[in-house]
Amino acid sequence: MEFLFDPNIWIAFAMLAALEIVLGIDNIIFISILVGRLPAEQRDLARRLGLGFAMVSRLALLFSLSWIMGLKSDLFHVFGQGISGRDIVLLLGGIFLLYKASHEIFVEVEAREEDGPPEAIDTDGVAAAEAGKKIFWGTIAQIGVVDIVFSLDSVITAVGMVDQLPVMMAAVIASVGVMLFAAKPIGDFVDAHPSVKVLALAFLVMVGMALTAEAFEVHVPKAYIYAAMSFSLVVEFLNIRSRAKRLAKIQAQKAASA
């Protein structure tokens, strides 16, 4: 129990937990957007299952550290470029993110009125219930695929920072707990502001491009992506505030003239 009183352990835990939370932002956004396509009564369960799978996948990868480090070894070469198992996972995950985020942007911008909100789907009959189950578990499966990609990146970062397995496990559990607490308010905010949702999807496109580039040994620091996204969010928050003030002014004028 002496390690509990070692300040270096706590510093490493705090730094790694904070980093895991930051690295999990894109995961939260992805889960929030996918869950937003489900009926309201299924969203909380889907969030919990999605984040639970994220924690399980991270812990499972931590217990197989030798395998994780082995993923960095080249399996074959293409045009002189070494391709490792990690590169393949990142490439497939990046392509999936690019496809899914682009598709969701199309649905949000072009096909929103045709699709209608999830609550409008007819749930009468056995066929409709079965279709609802397929949509739910299909969503969970998509979350699981991206969780594995994000977990791989996250665990490799953790291994590079800390060499004590219990500290890494504690940091992962703590970060998922924070994400679980933050996922619902973030999801509700994104659902309430369509423009923020499109912005978040554009952020996922950037992450997908970064993962694809990383697969070919072109490192794009996530700090650049987060900085660009933060600036865009600040501008969007100002727009939301401006729209709210204009709406309040119009309503006040209508009330005065009534």
VEXFI-466101 format. One line per 2 residues: for each residue y, x, z of C-alpha. Coordinates in steps of 0.05 Angstrom, whole numbers, plus 5000, padded with zeros to 4 digits. Layout:
N
Y/X/Z; ...
% end
This chain:
258
5000/5000/5000; 5046/5060/5003
5064/5052/4930; 5100/4987/4948
5152/5029/4984; 5161/5079/4928
5231/5067/4898; 5209/5098/4832
5156/5043/4824; 5208/4988/4835
5258/5020/4787; 5204/5025/4734
5183/4953/4747; 5255/4928/4742
5270/4966/4678; 5205/4945/4644
5212/4872/4666; 5283/4870/4639
5261/4902/4573; 5203/4853/4567
5251/4795/4577; 5298/4821/4523
5239/4833/4475; 5215/4763/4490
5280/4729/4466; 5255/4723/4395
5189/4695/4422; 5226/4642/4462
5267/4623/4401; 5206/4617/4357
5169/4575/4409; 5230/4530/4420
5237/4516/4345; 5164/4502/4334
5159/4458/4396; 5221/4420/4373
5179/4392/4315; 5132/4358/4364
5141/4290/4399; 5182/4295/4462
5124/4281/4509; 5084/4341/4481
5139/4394/4482; 5133/4417/4554
5058/4425/4549; 5065/4463/4484
5117/4510/4515; 5072/4524/4574
5011/4536/4531; 5051/4580/4483
5080/4624/4538; 5014/4624/4575
4981/4651/4513; 5036/4703/4507
5021/4727/4578; 4946/4728/4567
4952/4766/4502; 4998/4818/4534
4952/4828/4593; 4891/4832/4548
4925/4885/4506; 4944/4924/4569
4871/4926/4590; 4854/4957/4523
4904/5014/4523; 4859/5063/4488
4848/5013/4431; 4923/5000/4428
4939/5074/4421; 4884/5080/4370
4920/5029/4326; 4971/5083/4312
4920/5126/4274; 4923/5120/4198
4866/5080/4167; 4885/5095/4094
4943/5118/4051; 4983/5081/3999
5029/5124/3954; 5026/5178/4007
5046/5129/4062; 4997/5126/4120
4976/5055/4140; 4951/5043/4211
4922/4982/4245; 4989/4971/4279
5024/4973/4212; 4978/4920/4184
4989/4874/4244; 5065/4883/4240
5064/4872/4165; 5024/4807/4169
5066/4783/4228; 5131/4800/4192
5109/4763/4129; 5087/4703/4171
5154/4702/4207; 5193/4707/4141
5153/4650/4112; 5156/4605/4173
5230/4616/4188; 5249/4606/4114
5207/4542/4111; 5239/4515/4175
5309/4531/4148; 5292/4491/4085
5266/4433/4126; 5328/4435/4171
5379/4441/4116; 5349/4405/4056
5292/4360/4079; 5315/4337/4147
5330/4266/4126; 5264/4259/4088
5221/4285/4145; 5257/4249/4200
5253/4268/4274; 5185/4277/4306
5195/4215/4349; 5198/4172/4286
5125/4188/4266; 5080/4127/4271
5028/4140/4324; 4988/4075/4315
4915/4080/4298; 4860/4131/4305
4880/4169/4242; 4951/4178/4266
4926/4202/4334; 4881/4253/4301
4939/4276/4257; 4982/4283/4319
4929/4327/4352; 4923/4370/4290
4999/4380/4289; 4999/4398/4363
4942/4448/4359; 4968/4475/4293
5034/4489/4328; 4998/4524/4386
4958/4565/4335; 5022/4588/4300
5053/4606/4368; 4990/4645/4384
4993/4685/4319; 5065/4706/4331
5051/4719/4405; 4999/4771/4385
5050/4807/4340; 5105/4805/4392
5055/4825/4447; 5033/4886/4407
5105/4910/4400; 5119/4895/4473
5057/4929/4500; 5068/4992/4459
5138/4995/4487; 5111/4986/4558
5060/5041/4549; 5115/5088/4527
5158/5073/4588; 5109/5068/4646
5041/5100/4659; 5018/5055/4717
4977/4995/4693; 4992/4951/4755
5067/4961/4744; 5060/4941/4671
5020/4879/4689; 5069/4858/4743
5128/4867/4695; 5093/4825/4641
5077/4769/4690; 5149/4769/4717
5180/4769/4648; 5136/4711/4624
5156/4673/4688; 5229/4682/4671
5216/4661/4598; 5178/4599/4623
5239/4580/4665; 5288/4593/4607
5248/4564/4549; 5264/4490/4562
5340/4495/4570; 5343/4542/4509
5299/4494/4469; 5341/4433/4490
5405/4469/4471; 5378/4490/4403
5354/4419/4389; 5421/4390/4409
5460/4436/4361; 5430/4439/4290
5477/4495/4270; 5451/4538/4327
5380/4522/4305; 5394/4547/4235
5427/4609/4265; 5365/4621/4308
5320/4614/4247; 5363/4665/4210
5353/4710/4270; 5277/4702/4262
5284/4721/4188; 5319/4785/4211
5263/4798/4261; 5211/4786/4206
5246/4835/4160; 5249/4887/4217
5174/4879/4231; 5158/4886/4156
5202/4949/4152; 5169/4976/4215
5101/4970/4182; 5126/5020/4130
5153/5068/4183; 5225/5046/4172
5251/5035/4242; 5306/4984/4252
5332/4987/4324; 5329/4917/4354
5396/4932/4387; 5428/4924/4319
5394/4856/4308; 5412/4831/4378
5484/4855/4370; 5492/4817/4304
5459/4755/4333; 5503/4758/4396
5566/4762/4354; 5543/4703/4311
5527/4663/4374; 5595/4677/4404
5628/4652/4340; 5583/4590/4339
5599/4574/4413; 5673/4577/4395
5659/4529/4337; 5621/4482/4383
5678/4483/4434; 5729/4471/4378
5689/4412/4351; 5682/4382/4420
5757/4386/4432; 5773/4355/4364
5723/4298/4378; 5754/4286/4447
5824/4284/4416; 5803/4234/4363
5770/4189/4414; 5832/4193/4458
5876/4173/4399; 5830/4115/4382
5831/4091/4454; 5907/4095/4456
5915/4055/4392; 5865/4002/4412
% end
